[in-house]
Amino acid sequence: MLLHIAPAAEWSAPDPEVPYRPASLATEGFVHCSPDEDTALAIADAHYRSVPGPLLLLMFDEALLTAEVRWEGSGDRLFPHVYGPVDRAAVVGVREIRRDAAGRVTGLAPWV
């Protein structure tokens, strides 16, 4: 399971058949992912505090992705990067990242 943080407005699409293409795909050539929930929440807490609106934690089934996944180093850790758009059929779960008024992560909740 690969985990990806996305603003809810970025995840929403008018057509569910349209692959997900976050901004990083155009600017960096890949979709940033995390290997586990704790890492994803730490990244959300460190880098997404000022992002307005709901934040989502998308769960990708790596076996259902048609784009290449590479595990690449950042510091002393490896992170999964998806080198292409994400097939929406590969998204097997979505949860909301709960934050307090200052934008600090407080936990996860079901996304409705």
Beta strands, then each sheet from edge to edge (+ up, - down):
strand 1: 2-7
strand 2: 31-32
strand 3: 55-60
strand 4: 68-74
strand 5: 77-83
strand 6: 91-99
strand 7: 105-110
sheet 1: 1+ 3- 6+ 7-
sheet 2: 2+ 5- 4+
end
